[in-house]
Structure formats: structure tokens, C-alpha cells
Amino acid sequence: MISLRPVLNVLGFLYVGLATAMLIPAIVDVAQKNADWQAFVFSALLTGMIGMLLSLAVGGSLREGLDTRQTFILTTLSWASLPAFGALPFLWLGIGYADAVFEAVSGFTTTGSTVLTGLDGLPPGLLVWRSMLQWMGGVGIIVMAIVLLPFLRIGGMQLFQSESSDRSEKIVSRSVELIRLIGLAYLFLTVLCIAAYLATGMELFDAFNHALTTIATGGFSTHDQSFGYFKNPASGWVAVLFMIVGAMPFVLLIQALRGRPLQLWRDPQVRALLGFLALVSLTLTVYLGINMRFPFEEALLRSTFNVVSIVTGTGYALGDFTQWGAPVVGIAFLLMFVGGCTGSTTGGIKIFRFLVFFGTVRAHLRRMVRPHRIMSEEYAGTRLTPELSFSVLAFLVVYMGSVGIITVALSFFDLDLVTAISAAATSVGNVGPGLGPVIGPAGHFAPLPDGAKWLLSFAMLVGRLELFTVLVLLDPDFWSK
């Protein structure tokens, strides 16, 4: 029987931390003389009380760390339950239950899809809370991708497993120092992003909120027009820079900040991501210049901004790119499946999986021509074993299958094909806006039926948990001794 006491102990601490974070938007509302501060205080009291009671009830159960099965359970339960508590302030403020959970899940998973309208007139505390949800979710994603997923050997993530972490089944005790470094680097980059936005003329409130959601590659904005609200092109370029930073492997970012910047460039996925972004952005720049008659500077900014926003899963919008013609819509749909680097805040399939996939296909083609020749593909000096290649291929099949199943399920809510398939793709990939007039970059998810919102909330969570983290819990062997 799996002992859940250590899992519940960690969950209790997480709830207390979330409750403490709720006091920040409460302080913002008090400073702005807004009565909505009460919603955050009451939510914090309820969340903190449950967290403390849970930790006290199972106290002292973390001395030996967590084993593999406990880690699977903790990862799934934390991502499923934290948004439920994070939705409480939305409920106190009169937002419907399905909408509140959808917004909180979208925040924590850094998806960026929203059901809220009239953002420019919303209470400041609520806007700060949305941004904080994404910021907290972003650092949680990094910790999960660097500490947990390689250990759990999901979708080829074992490729990034350190030598020391491969020798023991316990992970909590040896990860504290790494998590501390991740937190410090994440905070430093956030402050740097705030300063950069302020330098472009942004107000402090906007700079603070957008820095939180840029580094987290989340995409929540304080304005309905998203980045179209800001008239200074420099603000857009700052966003592009820090969205790309958020899509980099955080372990390598830490090394770069400690004086070894070349470590980033040596990683094949970093080079592939930057090359891919440059190629697609320049292609769209030429297209917008010829077909839409945009000036070169505007075409370059709009194409680069939207390409980077979609690929990194940030979800900011700079103009409605669905109005630029069918080729742009088709490219945008394909970009939803790409994603950034592993160990970053981004969603999607991730660049390294495409590199492993293409390497596996290339090796197979070579064996077809020379069946008796021994060939081995490598990634960053590591040989691609059959187990690793199968892990990536299995992930790709399950990922695409999940998008297909959710698309069919959404069609039962009378959604058109474009809305259904783009909603499924953007939710599983944690991208943000979909396509079409309803959920496109100029729209929102509020018109969707509540049933569709619940389904998409589930899709966002499953996508953020890399699919197999949830699926493994459905296997009866997982629960047997």
C-alpha cells in the first residue's frame, strides 16, 4: 500500500504558501481603497487553515523523502488542487464556478486562456492575482521539469537526468539546493524584466504584471488589447526577449548567470529553437510586407512577436493575426504544437522531442538503405537508446491522440471544427488563445458552455503534467505492491 502521509504533508505546506501569496493582492486592493481585499483575506484564511491542519495531521512524515509512486501522486494532486484553492478569490468576487476554476487552471498552468472581459476596468488586486497565479505556476513548472520529470522518465525526459539522481529512489532531500537556485534566478529575471518594461515607458502596475506573466510565458495581460495597448515598439521587443528567456532551459540559464553563457549555445535544443523562431519570423515578415503592405519595422515586430508568443506558449497578442490570411492561420495552428526547451516554463511538445524524433527517423531511413550497418544517433553527446526513442515516440502519439479525443469531445458542445480543434491544441499545449472569431487572439473563452470549460480545464492540467504523469495513475499495477 502506498503511504500518502508524505504527500499530504507536502500538499499542506503548498496550501500555506498559496495562502500567504493571497495576501499580496489584498494589500494592493487596500492601497487602492478597493473593498475586494476581503475576498483575498477570506480565501487566504480558508486555504491556510486547511494547509496547516493537513500538515499537522501528518507531521514528520517527510524524513525519508518521496519514492517514485508518491512523486507521481504528489505531482498530480498538487497541480489539480492548487488551482481549486486559487479559484476562491474569483468565487468571492462573483465569478461563476466553472469560470473561476478555468481562469485559475489557466493561470497555474501558464496557458493564458481567459474567460474574463473588460480587463482594463477590473479591480487591481484581481489583475495582480491573475499574474501571480502564472508566476507561481511558472516556477512550479520549472521545478517539475528539472527535478521530477527526468526522475520519472516521462516522454524522453530521462535524457536530462543527472548521474546522481539516477542512483536513488528518493528525490526530495537532494533537490533543495537546486530549487533554491531556480527560485533566485527566476526572481532575478523577473526583476530585470520589470526594469526593462519601465525603461520603455510602461506604468509600474503594467510593468509588474506583464513581467510576471512574460517570464512565466503565461500571457495574462491587464488590458483587453494585450500588447496592442502599448504603442512603444520597444515594449514589444522587450517582451520578445524575455519570452525567449522563459523558453530557455533554466539549468543552463543559471549557469549563464554564473558566468558561463556559452553553455546555452552548446545545447542543441537552444540552437534549434532560436533558428526555428528566426526562420518562421522572417518568412512571415516577408509575407506581411508583400501581402499586407506593412512597413518592414512593423512587419518584423508583429511577425516575431506573435511567432515567439505562440511557440513559447505565452499567448500574448499583438494584433489579430487571424486577419492576415489563411496561410498565417495555418502556420499559427502548427506552431501551437512546437513548444520551447525542456526545463523551461513553456508547454507544447518541446523542441528536444522533435530533435529526438527526427534523429530516430533518420536512423531508421539509413538502416533501410544499409540494414547491416550499425548506426547510432546522438543528442548532445548522449546516444539515443531504443528506450529513449520509444519514450519520445509514445509521448508524441499520446499527445496527438489527446488533442484528437478532446476535439471530438468538444464537438458535442456544438462548437465548430476550427474552435474545437484549436481549443484542444491550445489547452493541451498550454498556449493560450485559439483560432477563429470566438477564442482567437481577439476573442476569449467566456462564450463556451460550462461543460466545454471543464473539459478544457482538464486538458490544460493533463497537458501541463506531460500526459503520462496522469495516465500512469490509471494503471492498476501502479497501486499494487
N, C-alpha and C positions, 0 to 999 in steps of 0.2 A: 504494500500500500504506500502511495506517495504521501509524504508528510507535507501538509500545506502550511504549517506553522511559520517556517521562514518566509514563505511567500507572502502571507498575511502581514508579517512583521514589516517587510519592506513596503508593502502597499500602505500600511498605516503611516509610515514616515513620508511617503509621497503625498498622501492626502493632507498632512500637516503642512508640508511645503507649499502645496497648492493654496491652502487656506491663507497662509502668510502672504502669498503673492496677491490675493484678492484685496488686501488692504491698500495696495498701491493705487488702483483706480478709485478706491473710496477716498483716499487723500486728495486725488485730482479733483473729484467732484466737490469735496469740501472746500478746496481752494477756489473753485469756480462758483461756490454758493449754489450748488445743484443738489437737490434733495435725494437724488438717486444713490447717494453714498450708502444709504441704508440697505439697499439691495446687496451690495458687496459685503457689508459688515455681517448681515444675517447669513449670507451664503458662507462666509468665512467661518463663522461660529459653528454652523452645522457641519461643514466639511472637516474643520479642525477637531471637533468633538468626536466624530466618527473615527478619524485617523488616530487620535490619542487612545481611545478605548480599544481599538484594534491592536495597536502596538503594545499596550499594557496587558492585554489578554494573552498575548503570545510572546511576551518579552523574553529576551535572552536566547532566542532560537536561531540566531544567525552566526553563532560562534564557528560553525564548520562550513559556512558558505552554502552555495546552492549547487546541486548537481544538474545534469543536463535536462531531465524532465521537469524539475522545479523551475528551471530557467525558461523553458517553453511556456509553462503555465503563467509565470510572473510577467513575461513579455506580453502575452495576450491579455491577461487580466488588467494590467496597468493601462494599456492603450484603450481598452474597452471601457474601463471605469472612470478614468480621469476626465474624459470629455463629459461623462454624465454629471460629475460634480461641477465641471467648468461651465455647464449649461445653466446652472442655478441662477446666476445673476440675470441672464436673459429672461428666465421664467418670472423672476421677481418684477422685471420691468414690463411684463405683459406680453411678451413674445410667445407664440404658441409652442407647445411641447416639441412637436416634430421640427419646427423651425429652429428652436433653441438648440436641440441636440445636433441638428445638421450643421449649424453655424459653429458649435463647439468642436465637433469632429473635424470639420473642415479646417478649423484653426489649429488644433493639435497635430493633425496630420500634414500641416502646411500645404493643403490643397489649394485653398484660396477661393473656392466656390462660395458664393454668398446668397442668402435669401433676403438680406436687408437692403432697403432702398432709402433714398434721402439721406445718404451718409453725411452730407455737409451740415445737416441740421440735427444729427444725433448727439446725445449727451457726451461730453468729453471723456468721462470715465468709461463709458461703454466702448468708445473707439480705442482707448488705451487698452482695455481688457482684450479686445479682439487681437490687437497687435501683440500683446503679451502671450496670448494663447499660442500664436505662431512662433514667437521667440522661444518659449519654453519647449514647444514641440520640436523645434529645430535642433536644440542641443540634445534633446532626448533621442532624436533620430540618429545624430552623430554617435552618441554613446552606444546605441543599439547596433549600429552598423560596424563600429570598430571593436567593441568589446564582446557583444553577444552573438551576432550572426556568423562571424567566422568560426566561433566556437561550436555553433550549432550546424555548421556545414550546409548552409542553405543556398541553393542556386549558384554554386561556384564560389561562395564567399570564403570557403576554406583556403582559397588561393592567397588570402590576405591574413592568414593565421600565423602568429609569431611562433617561433620554435618553443618558447617556454609555455605558451598556452596550449600546446598540443600534448602535454605530458600529464595533465591533471584534469580531473573532472570537476574541480572546484574553481570558480571564477571570481567571486566577489572580492576575496581578500587581496588578490594580486592586481586588481584593476583600479584601486583607489587613486594611485598616483597619476595614471593615465587620464582618468576622469577629471582630476584637478587641473591638469594641463589643458585638456579640451575646454573646460569652463573658462579658464583665464584667457585663452586665445580667442574664444567666442566672444567674450566680453570686450576684449581689446579691439577686435574688428568691428564690433557694433559701435563702440565709441568713435572709432575712426570714421565710420560711415556717417554718423551723426554730424561730425565736424565737416565732412566733405559736403553734405547736403546744406548745412548752414552757409558754407562758403559760396554756394550757388544762389543764395538769396532766399532759401526756404525759411518759413517761420519755424521757431523752435518746436512747436507742437507737431507740425507736419514732419520735420526732420527726425524727431524722436520716433514717431510711429512708423515712418517709412524705413528708417534704419533697422528697426526690429524685424520688419517683415521682409526686407531685402536680404539681410544676412541669412535669415531662415528660409529664403526662397519660398516665401509663403504667398505674398501678393495682396493681402488685405490693404486697402487704402482708406484714407479719411475723406475721400471725395468720390462722387459717383463717376466722374470722368477719369478716375485713376490718374495716370501720369499725364493725361491730356490736359489736366487742370493747370499744370506748371508750364509757363511759357518760356522759361530759360532752357535752351537745349542742353546746357551743362548739367542740369539736374538729371536728364535722361541718360547722359553718358556716365554720370556717377552711378546711377542705378545699374547700367550695363556692367560696369567694372565690378561692383560688389555682388551682383547676381552671379557673375562668373566665379568670383572668390568663394561664394557659398556653394558652388558646384564642384570645388576642388576637394581632393582627399584631405581631411583635416589633419591626419597624422603628418602628411608632408607639409601642410601649411604651418604646423607647429615647428617642424624642422627649419622651414624657410625663415620663420620669425626668429629663430635662434641662430641665424647666421649661415644657413645652408640653402640658399634659394634654388640652386641647381638641382636639388633633389626633386623638385616639382617637375622640371622639364624632362628628367630621366624616366618618368613614369609614362609608359605607352598610352595609357588612357587619357592622360592630360594632353599629350600631343595630339591624340586623335580627336578629343573634344574641341580643342582650340582650332584645329584645322577644319573640322566639320562646321563649326559655327562661322568661321571666316568664309568658307566656300558658299554656304547657303545664304549668308547675309549679302555677300557681293552679288550673287545671282539675282536675289530679289531686288537689290539696289538697281541693277541694270534694268530689270523688268519694270520697276516703278518709274524709272526715268523715261523709258521708251513708251510704255502703255498709259501711264497716269500723268506724264509730263511733270513729275515732281522735280524741283531743283535737286542737284546732286547732294548737297548737305542734308536736306530734309529726307530724301530717299534713303541715304545711308543711315541716318539716325532711326527712322521708322522701321526699316527692314532689320537692322541689327538689334534694336530694342525688342521687337516682337519675336524674332527668332530666338534670342537668348532667353526671353521670358518664357517661351513655350518649352524649349529644350530643358531648361533648368527647373521647370515646373513651378516657376514663381507665379505666373498668371497676371502680372501687371498688363495693362493695355495702353498703347499709345495710338489712338485712332482705331476705328473698326476695320480690321484687316479683311473681314469677310466681304467688304465692299470693293476690294481691289481685284476681283475677278476670280473665276473658278480655279485657275492654276494655284493661286495663293491659298485658297481654301484647302485644296488637295494637299499642298505641301504642309500646311499647318496641322492637318489631321495626322500625317505621317510623323511629324515632329513630336506629337504627343507621346509616341511610343519610345522615344530615344532615352532621355534622362542624362544626368551628369555622371560624375565619377563616384565610385564606391567610397564609403566613409565620408560622404558629404550630406547636406540636408536635402538633396534632390530626390525625386521619385522616378518613375518610369523603369524601363528595363535595365538601364545603366550601360554606359559605353563599354566597360570591360567585358560584359557578356556578349556584346556584338563582336568584339575582337576575338574572344574565345570561339564563338560560333563560326566566324569566317575562317579562323585558323583550322578548326575541325573540318569544315567543308573543303578547304584547300588540301589538307592532308588526305582526305578521302578521294578527291579527284586525282591526286598524284598516285595513290595506291591503285586506282583503276587503270592507270597507264602502265605502271610498273608494280605489279602485285607482289613481287618477291623482294622488293627493296624496302628496307627498314627506314621509316621516316618518323620523326617526332617534331611536333610543333611546340614552340615555347612562348610563354608570356613573361616578359621582364626577367628572363633568365630561368624561369621555372617551367619544367616540362609539363605539358598538358596531358595528364594521365587520363585513361578511359573513364575513371570515376568522375573526374572533374568535368570532362566534356559532357558526360551523360547528365551530370547535375545541372549544367547550364542549359542543355537541350530540354531537359524535363521542365525547368523553370519557364523557358520560352513557350513550350506547349501549354502548360497550365495557365500562364499569363494570357495568352491569346484566347484560350478556351474560356477563361473567366470573363474577358471582355465580351465574347460572343454570347455567353449564357446571360449576362446582365443585360445585354442589348435586347435579347428575346424577352426577358422578364419585363423590361421597361415598356416594350411594345404592348403589353397587356394593360397599360395605363393610358392607351390611346395616344402615345407620343409618336410623332413622325420619325422616319428612319434616321434622318440627319441628327435630330435631337437625341434620339435614343442611343445611337452608336457613339456619338461624340460625348454624351454624358457618361456612358460606360467607360470609354477610353480615358477621359479626363479624371474620373474618380479613381479607377484602379491605378492610374499613373500619377495621381496626386498633382495634376497640372493646374486646374482652376477653371477658367471659362471653357465652354464647349463651342459648338458651331451652330449656326442658324439664328433666326431672329429672336428666339426665346432665351437661350442660355449662352449666346455668343458673347464676344467681348463687350458689346454694347448692352447686353441684357443681364439677367440674373435668374436664379433658380426658384424664386418665390412662386411663379405661376404653376409649378409642377404639383401634382397631387401629393398628399402626405405619404401615401404608400411608396411613391417613387422616391421621396426624400429619405425615407427609412432605408430603402434598398440601396440608395447611393451612399448613405452614411456607412452602411455595412461594407460597401465596395471600397470606400476610402480607407477604412480600417484594415481590411484584408490586403489591399494594395500596399499600404504602409508597412504591414507586418511581413512583406515579401511572400505572401500566399501560403507557403509551406509551414510557417510558424503556427498558423491556424489549422491547416489541413491535418497536421500530424496529431492534433488533439482528437480527431475523429477516428483515429486508428485504435481498435480495441487492444492491440499489442502495447500501445503506449501506456495503458493503465494497468497492464498485468505486471507481475513481479519479474 
